[in-house]
Amino acid sequence: MNSTASLIRLVRRTRPSGLLLSTLFVVTLMSSLLGLLVPLQTKALLDKLSEAGAFTNEQALVLLSVLIGSAILAGVMTYIMGKIGNEQKRKLRADLFNHIIALPMSFFDNTRAGEPANRIVKDTEIIENLVSEQSVSFLSGVVSLLGSFIILWFLDWQMTMVMLGAVMVSFMLILPFSMRLTMLSKHLQDTEASLLGRLTELFSNIRLLRTQCAQEFEINHNNSQLNGLYHTAMKEHFLLATIGSLVNLVIMGSIVLVLGFGASRVASGVMTLGAFVAFIMFLLNIVLPMGQLSMVVAAFNKAKGAAIRINEILTTPLQIEEGVKLSLTNESIIVRELSFGYRDDKMIFDTLNCRFMAGKTTAIVGASGAGKSTLFALLQGFYQAKSGCIEVAGSNLNEIDKESLRSQVGYVAQDSPLLCATIYENLVYGAKQQPDPERLRQAIIDADLKHFIDTLPVGLDTQVGERGVTLSGGQRQRIALARALLKEPAVLLLDEATANLDAHTEAAIQLALHKAQAGRTTIIAAHRLSTVVDADNILVIQNGKVESQGKHDELMQSSEFYSQLISKQFGLKTNRDITVACS
Ligand SMILES: Nc1ncnc2c1ncn2[C@@H]1O[C@H](COP(=O)(O)OP(=O)(O)OP(=O)(O)O)[C@@H](O)[C@H]1O
C-alpha cells in the first residue's frame, strides 16, 4: 500500500461523526466567506472616504461585525479541528494498543521493546498534528484562496493570471522536493523509533552496562546513531528550507509585481485607492496560505510516514486466541508428533511425543537450549506448532480458548518478571476480581513469602521498583510463585523456579512446592537435583525428541545421556554422590 493510501485508510478508519464534519464544513465556509468580505467592505469604506471625505457609521459597523465574526469563526474552526484530531488520536492509540497486545509472540521476539510504544505515542501524535494544526490552515487557506482568485478575476483578470502563473510555478518547483521529503521523513521516523527502542532496552539493563564496562561502547554507539539522525534531519531541513525559500520567492515576486502594477494604475486614475487596497488584501489571502504550504507539505509527508508504520502494525494478522472454553479436569496433557522451530530452518522439536500425567509431577531435563522453556511457551499457546499437536483435556490446544487455558495454568518463569507496582498489585495482576483474603494469605504462606512481607513496614503495599529491582532474585521468584498459586491452577509450570534461592529458602520453598504440587499436574524445567529426584516422571530431551523417560533411579541405570547430564549439571560423579547430595 502506498503512503497516501495508508494515510487515507487511517483517516477513514478514525472518521469523525457526521455532525462534527458538517459543523466543521459550515463553520469553515462561513469563516472563509466572512474573510473574503473584509477586503470588499474595506474597499467600499475607502472609496466612500476618498469620494465624500467620510464613511458612514453603517459601513464602519458592518466592517467591524465582519472582522469580529470572522475572528470568532476562525477560533471555532480551530477548536473543532483540535477535537477531531484528538478524537482520532485517542481512537488510533486504542486501536493500536488493542492490536499490539494481541499480536503473536513472534512479533515481540523480533521487535525492540520501545518500538510499539513509539508507534502508539509518537506516530499518532504526528497524524494528530496534521489534522489539528495543519488542516485548519489548509482548509481555510483553500477556501480563501479560491474565493480571492474569483473576486480578483473580476477586479483585474490580467493581474490574476500573473498570480495563477506564480502558483503553478511554485507547485511544480515544490513537487520533486516534496516526494524526496516523504522518503526522508519515513527514514527519520524509523531511525528515531529504533533509537527509542535501543534506549529503552539499555536503561532497563543499566546494571549489565556497568558490569560489562560498556559505557564507552554505548557512548560511541549512541553518538553514531545521533550523528545518523542529525544528518537525516539536516537533509530534511535542507529540503524544507528549499521549499520554503522557493515559496517565499514566488510570494515576494508576486507581491512586488502586483504592488508595482497596482500603484501605477492608481496614479493614472484607472483604479481607485479602495480597489487597490482590496487587491492587496486579497493578495494576502492568497499568499499567506501559500506561505504555509511548506509547513502543510512537511506535516503531510511526516503523517504519510507515520501512517505506513501504523498500518504495518494494524495489518499484521492477530494470533487466534478464541476457541473452546474448557475446564482442565484430571486428564493428562499429551504431546503428539510435535514439531516446532522459531525459524523454519531450525527446529527445536522434531516429532516430539510425551505425556504429562494428570496430578503428577514431571521434570524435564536436557542440555541448555534443549527447548524446556520453549515447551512451556507451547503449552501456554504462545506459539503454534508447525505440525503435530498438544492435547489438553481431550482437545487440541490450538482449538482451545487461550484465556480459559491460561487462567487455569500457573506459570513461574525463569526471570520472574514483576511490574513497577506494589507487591499486592503484582500478586493480583490480571485477576478479574479481588482475591479472597484467605486465599491470598494461603498463597503467600505456600510461597514462603509471609515472613518476608511481615518484615516490611508497609507489607503488601511495598513498591518493588522497576521490574522488581528493589527485591532479591529469590524474593522476586517467591512473589511470582505466590502469583501463580493464587490462581489455584490445575496445571503448574515451573521454569527453574528455585534457581535463585539460598539453601534455607530453597528447602522451605521445596516444602511449599510439594504441597502446591499435590493433586496438580506439575511440569518443572528442572535444574535442581532434588526436583529431579522427587519427580514422578522425568523426560529427558535431546535433539528435539524424548531421549528417555522414567524415574531418576531407573534413568541412572538405563540412560547414559541422563547420567552424564546429571553428573555434568550437578558436578556429581557417582550414584553415591547423588544420594548424598539429595539426603
Ligand atoms: N523467542 C525466540 N526466538 C528464537 N529462538 C529462540 C527463542 N527462544 C529460544 N530460542 C532458541 O530456542 C532454543 C531453545 O531455547 P529454550 O529457552 O527453550 O531452551 P532451554 O532448554 O529452556 O534452555 P535453558 O536450560 O538454558 O534455559 C535455543 O536454541 C534458543 O536459542
The ligand as a Tripos MOL2 file, in Angstrom:
@<TRIPOS>MOLECULE
LIG
   31    33     1     0     0
SMALL
NO_CHARGES

@<TRIPOS>ATOM
      1 N1         11.9860  -16.2490   21.1340 N.pl3     1 LIG1
      2 C1         12.9050  -16.9860   20.5000 C.ar      1 LIG1
      3 N2         13.1650  -16.7720   19.2000 N.ar      1 LIG1
      4 C2         14.0870  -17.5220   18.5520 C.ar      1 LIG1
      5 N3         14.7860  -18.5250   19.1210 N.ar      1 LIG1
      6 C3         14.5590  -18.7760   20.4200 C.ar      1 LIG1
      7 C4         13.6190  -18.0280   21.1790 C.ar      1 LIG1
      8 N4         13.6030  -18.5020   22.4540 N.ar      1 LIG1
      9 C5         14.5030  -19.5090   22.4750 C.ar      1 LIG1
     10 N5         15.0770  -19.6760   21.2680 N.ar      1 LIG1
     11 C6         16.0400  -20.7190   20.8950 C.3       1 LIG1
     12 O1         15.3940  -21.9490   21.0710 O.3       1 LIG1
     13 C7         16.2540  -22.8940   21.6570 C.3       1 LIG1
     14 C8         15.6110  -23.4750   22.9210 C.3       1 LIG1
     15 O2         15.5750  -22.4570   23.8930 O.3       1 LIG1
     16 P1         14.9140  -22.6970   25.3330 P.3       1 LIG1
     17 O3         14.9590  -21.4030   26.0420 O.co2     1 LIG1
     18 O4         13.6190  -23.3410   25.1520 O.co2     1 LIG1
     19 O5         15.9470  -23.7250   25.9490 O.3       1 LIG1
     20 P2         16.0360  -24.2640   27.4470 P.3       1 LIG1
     21 O6         16.1380  -25.7310   27.3500 O.co2     1 LIG1
     22 O7         14.9380  -23.7160   28.2820 O.co2     1 LIG1
     23 O8         17.4190  -23.6550   27.8540 O.3       1 LIG1
     24 P3         17.9540  -23.2830   29.3370 P.3       1 LIG1
     25 O9         18.0280  -24.5550   30.0980 O.co2     1 LIG1
     26 O10        19.3090  -22.7290   29.0460 O.co2     1 LIG1
     27 O11        17.0100  -22.3070   29.8940 O.co2     1 LIG1
     28 C9         17.5610  -22.2070   21.8850 C.3       1 LIG1
     29 O12        18.4220  -22.5660   20.8220 O.3       1 LIG1
     30 C10        17.2290  -20.7430   21.8240 C.3       1 LIG1
     31 O13        18.2910  -20.0350   21.2630 O.3       1 LIG1
@<TRIPOS>BOND
     1     1     2 1
     2     2     3 ar
     3     2     7 ar
     4     3     4 ar
     5     4     5 ar
     6     5     6 ar
     7     6     7 ar
     8     6    10 ar
     9     7     8 ar
    10     8     9 ar
    11     9    10 ar
    12    10    11 1
    13    11    12 1
    14    11    30 1
    15    12    13 1
    16    13    14 1
    17    13    28 1
    18    14    15 1
    19    15    16 1
    20    16    17 2
    21    16    18 1
    22    16    19 1
    23    19    20 1
    24    20    21 2
    25    20    22 1
    26    20    23 1
    27    23    24 1
    28    24    25 2
    29    24    26 1
    30    24    27 1
    31    28    29 1
    32    28    30 1
    33    30    31 1
@<TRIPOS>SUBSTRUCTURE
     1 LIG1         1 GROUP 0 **** ****
